[in-house]
């Protein structure tokens, strides 16, 4: 599965159908694994807009796919996805049937990519975001540097 625990950082764009220019999107995602599945806590920041917070729950089901629940503010989306092998695909919807989203998750050189479409009423959005796993800096007494610089104390 491409979704691995850790702190992921993403950058890409979101485009509204009918517009010629996309909006820059930056995303930070913390993925945690527990006995029941995965929990993703994401913050999406769009150019010149306040951040959007998402909580995504990914749980395996008895038919070999995954059940998804996405909470953003008061909106709750439900869905299903195939995430164990390429192509990794998913479908989300809300209870009233006014919002539908599809997405694909795929491997890229530095991590994974996410592409998708969302229809909210009559408006259609598309997005493409590249994610990479943030590497935490490990410091210790047994680490040496080949550059000469003063030691920190």
MITI-24170 format. One line per 5 residues: their letters; for each residue z, y, x of N, C-alpha, C. Coordinates in Angstrom, 2 decimals, decimal comma. Atoms other than C-alpha are relative to their C-alpha. Layout:
A	Z/Y/X/Z/Y/X/Z/Y/X; ...;
% end
This chain:
XXXXX	0,00/-1,18/0,85/0,00/0,00/0,00/0,00/1,24/0,89; 0,10/-1,24/-0,77/-0,91/3,46/1,29/1,24/0,89/-0,15; -1,20/-0,81/0,22/2,23/5,02/-0,18/1,16/-0,60/0,78; -1,08/0,47/-0,85/4,86/4,61/2,52/1,15/1,00/-0,03; -1,15/-0,91/-0,03/8,40/6,04/2,58/-0,09/0,99/1,16;
XXXXX	-0,01/-1,04/-1,02/8,81/9,26/4,52/-0,33/1,36/-0,59; 0,30/-1,37/0,39/8,05/12,96/4,42/-1,48/0,26/0,31; 1,43/-0,22/-0,13/4,34/13,64/3,83/-0,33/1,46/-0,26; 0,47/-1,37/0,19/2,61/17,01/4,16/-1,49/-0,03/-0,30; 1,40/0,00/0,39/-0,69/17,75/2,47/-0,57/1,40/-0,14;
XXXXX	0,73/-1,27/0,15/-3,30/20,50/2,39/-1,37/-0,31/-0,56; 1,31/0,21/0,59/-6,43/20,81/0,32/-0,34/1,12/-0,96; 0,40/-1,03/0,96/-7,89/22,61/-2,67/-0,08/-0,59/-1,40; 0,13/0,33/1,42/-7,96/22,60/-6,45/-1,07/0,93/-0,56; 1,11/-0,76/0,55/-11,05/23,72/-8,34/0,00/-0,13/-1,52;
XXXXX	0,13/-0,01/1,46/-11,30/24,73/-12,00/-1,49/-0,07/-0,32; 1,40/0,15/0,37/-14,56/23,61/-13,61/-0,59/1,34/-0,44; 0,67/-1,25/0,32/-17,00/26,51/-13,85/0,23/1,09/1,03; -0,25/-0,95/-1,08/-15,55/28,36/-10,84/-0,68/-0,48/1,27; 0,70/0,40/-1,23/-17,33/28,42/-7,51/0,94/-0,14/1,19;
XXXXX	-0,94/0,08/-1,11/-14,25/28,78/-5,28/1,27/-0,72/-0,43; -1,25/0,70/0,27/-11,24/26,50/-5,10/1,19/0,81/0,43; -1,26/-0,60/-0,37/-7,62/27,47/-4,71/0,67/-0,87/1,04; -0,68/0,75/-1,05/-5,79/26,46/-1,54/1,28/-0,61/-0,56; -1,19/0,72/0,45/-3,09/23,86/-2,22/0,72/-0,60/1,20;
XXXXX	-0,84/0,64/-1,01/-0,21/22,78/0,02/1,06/-0,80/-0,73; -0,89/0,91/0,70/2,03/19,90/-0,87/0,93/-0,70/1,00; -0,97/0,76/-0,77/5,20/18,35/0,55/0,53/-1,09/-0,91; -0,42/1,15/0,82/6,13/14,87/-0,68/1,02/-0,83/0,78; -0,99/0,90/-0,56/9,25/12,85/0,01/-0,08/-1,30/-0,79;
XXXXX	0,12/1,30/0,66/8,74/9,13/-0,74/1,18/-0,86/0,41; -1,13/0,89/-0,23/11,74/6,84/-1,10/-0,25/-1,32/-0,73; 0,15/1,33/0,59/11,71/3,09/-1,76/1,39/-0,51/-0,37; -1,23/0,67/0,39/14,44/1,29/-3,71/-0,37/-1,37/-0,57; 0,25/1,36/0,52/14,79/-2,14/-5,35/-1,07/-0,04/-1,08;
XXXXX	0,91/0,00/1,13/12,74/-1,12/-8,37/-1,40/0,51/0,28; 1,32/-0,57/-0,28/9,84/0,72/-6,74/0,09/1,19/0,91; 0,06/-1,22/-0,82/9,01/4,12/-5,26/0,29/1,23/-0,87; -0,17/-1,30/0,62/10,15/7,62/-6,14/-0,60/1,04/0,92; 0,64/-1,08/-0,74/8,01/10,56/-5,01/0,50/1,31/-0,55;
XXXXX	-0,41/-1,35/0,38/9,44/14,08/-5,09/-0,94/0,96/0,72; 1,06/-0,83/-0,59/6,68/16,61/-4,57/0,15/1,45/-0,42; 0,11/-1,42/0,28/6,38/20,36/-4,34/-1,42/0,43/0,32; 1,38/-0,45/-0,16/2,88/21,76/-4,85/-0,04/1,51/-0,07; 0,12/-1,45/-0,03/2,18/25,35/-3,86/-1,47/0,36/0,00;
XXXXX	1,37/-0,50/0,08/-1,05/26,99/-4,94/-0,01/1,44/0,48; 0,18/-1,36/-0,53/-2,34/30,19/-3,35/0,44/1,03/-1,03; -0,47/-1,11/0,84/-0,51/33,22/-4,83/0,63/-0,45/-1,31; -0,65/0,48/1,22/1,45/31,14/-7,37/1,34/-0,63/0,35; -1,28/0,65/-0,28/5,00/29,84/-7,67/-0,19/-1,52/0,15;
XXXXX	0,16/1,45/-0,21/5,55/26,21/-6,58/0,23/-0,81/-1,29; -0,17/0,94/1,10/5,29/23,31/-9,04/0,74/-1,21/0,56; -0,77/1,17/-0,44/7,80/20,45/-8,76/-0,40/-1,22/-0,84; 0,37/1,25/0,66/6,91/16,84/-9,60/0,95/-1,11/0,46; -0,70/1,24/-0,33/8,88/13,60/-9,73/-0,86/-1,13/-0,54;
XXXXX	0,89/1,10/0,37/6,74/10,45/-9,76/0,74/-1,31/0,25; -0,61/1,32/-0,15/8,10/6,96/-10,36/-1,12/-1,03/-0,04; 1,04/1,03/-0,13/5,89/4,02/-9,25/0,73/-1,35/0,00; -0,67/1,29/0,14/6,99/0,54/-10,39/-1,05/-1,08/-0,22; 0,89/1,14/0,21/5,15/-2,77/-10,06/0,24/-0,63/-1,35;
XXXXX	-0,18/0,67/1,29/4,51/-4,59/-13,32/-0,42/-1,46/0,11; 0,24/1,45/-0,03/3,92/-8,23/-14,28/-1,47/-0,39/-0,05; 1,43/0,33/0,01/0,10/-7,99/-14,30/-0,71/0,41/1,29; 0,60/-0,29/-1,30/-0,43/-6,96/-10,66/-0,41/1,43/0,22; 0,26/-1,43/-0,19/-0,75/-3,22/-11,17/1,34/0,73/0,02;
XXXXX	-1,22/-0,81/-0,05/1,77/-0,37/-11,19/0,07/0,89/-1,23; -0,25/-0,93/1,09/3,30/1,65/-13,99/0,46/1,32/0,63; -0,31/-1,33/-0,54/3,53/5,40/-13,33/0,65/0,87/-1,08; -0,58/-1,05/0,84/5,70/8,14/-14,82/0,05/1,25/0,86; 0,04/-1,26/-0,74/5,13/11,74/-13,71/0,69/1,06/-0,85;
XXXXX	-0,74/-1,06/0,68/7,61/14,47/-14,68/-0,26/1,31/0,73; 0,17/-1,34/-0,55/6,70/18,12/-14,12/0,45/0,99/-1,06; -0,57/-0,89/1,01/8,85/20,64/-15,94/0,29/-0,82/-1,25; -0,21/0,71/1,26/8,90/19,59/-19,61/-1,08/-1,04/-0,27; 1,13/0,91/0,21/5,63/17,63/-19,29/0,29/-1,36/0,62;
XXXXX	-0,14/1,37/-0,48/5,80/13,84/-18,95/-1,32/-0,72/-0,19; 1,23/0,79/0,04/2,73/11,78/-18,08/0,35/-1,45/0,30; -0,15/1,43/-0,23/2,53/7,99/-18,22/-1,32/-0,50/0,55; 1,26/0,50/-0,50/-0,01/5,84/-16,50/0,08/-1,36/0,61; 0,14/1,28/-0,67/-1,20/2,82/-14,67/-0,87/0,20/1,23;
XXXXX	0,78/-0,15/-1,23/-2,63/2,33/-11,19/-0,12/-1,34/0,70; 0,21/1,13/-0,91/-4,01/-0,27/-8,80/0,15/0,58/1,39; -0,32/-0,65/-1,27/-2,47/0,58/-5,43/0,13/-0,96/1,18; -0,19/0,96/-1,09/-2,43/-2,61/-3,34/-1,23/-0,18/0,88; 1,21/0,14/-0,81/-6,04/-2,51/-2,11/-1,04/1,01/-0,46;
XXXXX	1,07/-0,96/0,32/-9,10/-0,29/-2,01/-0,93/-0,59/-1,05; -0,32/-1,40/0,21/-10,20/1,31/-4,17/1,32/0,14/-0,77; -1,29/-0,30/0,63/-6,72/2,64/-5,11/-0,27/1,02/-1,10; 0,36/-0,85/1,13/-7,21/4,09/-8,60/1,16/0,12/-0,97; -1,03/-0,18/1,01/-4,96/5,52/-11,30/-0,48/0,84/-1,16;
XXXXX	0,28/-0,75/1,22/-5,04/6,93/-14,81/1,33/0,44/-0,59; -1,21/-0,57/0,60/-2,41/9,23/-16,38/-0,36/0,70/-1,30; 0,20/-0,69/1,26/-1,99/10,71/-19,87/1,35/0,44/-0,55; -1,23/-0,39/0,67/0,56/12,51/-22,01/0,04/-0,64/-1,39; -0,17/0,66/1,29/1,92/11,27/-25,36/-0,92/0,55/-1,09;
XXXXX	0,84/-0,59/1,05/-0,10/13,71/-27,46/-1,49/-0,22/0,24; 1,41/0,23/-0,29/-3,38/12,79/-25,74/-0,76/1,26/0,36; 0,69/-1,24/-0,35/-4,12/16,38/-24,72/-0,23/0,14/1,50; 0,15/-0,04/-1,44/-3,84/15,72/-20,96/-0,35/-1,39/0,52; 0,41/1,25/-0,66/-5,67/13,02/-18,99/-0,30/0,31/1,46;
XXXXX	0,29/-0,19/-1,43/-5,89/12,60/-15,22/-0,41/-1,34/0,60; 0,38/1,18/-0,78/-7,62/10,13/-12,92/0,14/0,39/1,47; -0,12/-0,29/-1,42/-7,08/9,82/-9,18/-0,38/-1,22/0,82; 0,21/1,05/-0,98/-8,01/7,81/-6,14/0,74/0,39/1,27; -0,74/-0,17/-1,25/-5,92/7,38/-3,00/-0,72/-0,83/1,05;
XXXXX	0,80/0,71/-0,99/-7,73/6,42/0,20/0,47/0,33/1,41; -0,40/-0,18/-1,40/-7,10/6,01/3,93/-0,94/0,97/0,70; 0,77/-0,87/-0,89/-8,24/8,73/6,34/0,64/-0,13/1,38; -0,45/0,17/-1,38/-7,79/8,98/10,11/1,45/0,40/0,22; -1,34/-0,50/-0,27/-4,56/10,98/10,02/1,00/-0,31/-1,11;
XXXXX	-0,92/0,29/1,09/-2,98/9,53/6,86/-0,71/-0,52/-1,23; 0,70/0,41/1,22/-4,34/9,38/3,32/-0,51/1,23/-0,75; 0,59/-1,04/0,80/-6,46/11,42/0,97/0,23/-0,27/-1,47; -0,20/0,11/1,45/-6,00/12,09/-2,74/-1,05/0,87/-0,67; 1,00/-0,73/0,80/-8,87/13,07/-5,05/0,24/-0,32/-1,46;
XXXXX	-0,19/0,29/1,40/-8,73/13,42/-8,77/-0,56/1,05/-0,92; 0,42/-0,89/1,07/-9,64/15,03/-12,06/1,11/0,04/-1,03; -0,96/-0,15/1,07/-7,37/16,40/-14,77/-0,64/0,81/-1,10; 0,49/-0,74/1,16/-8,37/17,48/-18,25/1,20/0,39/-0,83; -1,09/-0,54/0,80/-5,89/19,72/-20,05/-0,65/0,83/-1,10;
XXXXX	0,72/-0,67/1,09/-7,31/20,66/-23,43/-1,48/0,04/0,32; 1,41/-0,17/-0,32/-10,76/22,06/-22,67/-0,24/0,32/1,47; 0,12/-0,37/-1,41/-10,05/22,88/-19,00/0,03/-1,25/0,88; 0,07/1,12/-0,93/-11,03/20,43/-16,25/0,25/0,51/1,41; -0,33/-0,32/-1,39/-9,53/20,58/-12,76/-0,41/-1,18/0,87;
XXXXX	0,22/1,05/-0,99/-10,52/18,63/-9,67/0,73/0,40/1,27; -0,72/-0,31/-1,23/-8,60/18,36/-6,42/-0,31/-0,99/1,09; 0,14/0,83/-1,19/-8,80/16,98/-2,92/1,04/0,48/0,99; -1,09/-0,34/-0,92/-5,76/16,89/-0,63/0,12/-1,09/1,05; -0,21/0,94/-1,11/-5,32/15,26/2,80/1,48/0,03/0,37;
XXXXX	-1,42/0,13/-0,32/-1,79/13,99/3,58/0,18/-0,68/1,35; -0,38/0,68/-1,24/-0,22/13,10/6,90/1,52/-0,14/0,00; -1,42/0,28/-0,08/3,18/11,61/7,60/0,61/0,91/1,06; -0,67/-0,90/-0,94/5,47/14,17/9,21/0,85/-0,85/0,94; -0,78/0,73/-1,00/6,91/12,79/12,43/1,21/0,84/0,38;
XXXXX	-1,22/-0,70/-0,38/10,52/13,75/13,03/0,13/-0,03/1,52; -0,18/-0,10/-1,44/11,28/14,93/16,55/1,28/-0,73/0,37; -1,16/0,76/-0,45/13,60/12,52/18,32/0,41/0,55/1,35; -0,50/-0,51/-1,27/15,78/13,95/21,06/1,09/-0,92/0,51; -1,04/0,83/-0,60/18,03/12,11/23,47/0,08/0,25/1,49;
XXXXX	-0,21/-0,19/-1,43/19,40/12,05/26,98/-0,98/-0,80/0,84; 0,91/0,85/-0,77/16,91/9,36/28,02/-1,45/0,48/-0,06; 1,35/-0,55/0,10/13,86/11,56/27,30/-0,19/0,99/1,14; 0,29/-0,92/-1,09/12,31/13,28/30,29/-1,31/0,71/-0,26; 1,21/-0,79/0,16/9,67/15,96/30,42/-0,70/0,11/1,34;
XXXXX	0,77/-0,15/-1,23/6,91/16,21/32,99/-0,26/1,47/0,31; 0,14/-1,43/-0,24/6,83/19,99/32,60/1,32/0,54/0,54; -1,25/-0,56/-0,50/9,32/22,04/34,58/0,38/1,17/-0,90; -0,54/-1,05/0,84/11,44/24,17/32,30/1,52/-0,12/0,04; -1,46/0,07/-0,04/15,12/25,06/32,07/0,52/-0,99/-1,04;
XXX	-0,64/0,95/0,91/17,34/22,43/30,45/0,81/0,75/-1,05; -0,84/-0,55/1,07/18,94/23,23/27,12/1,37/-0,65/0,06; -1,37/0,55/0,03/22,68/22,79/26,89/0,62/0,25/-1,34;
% end
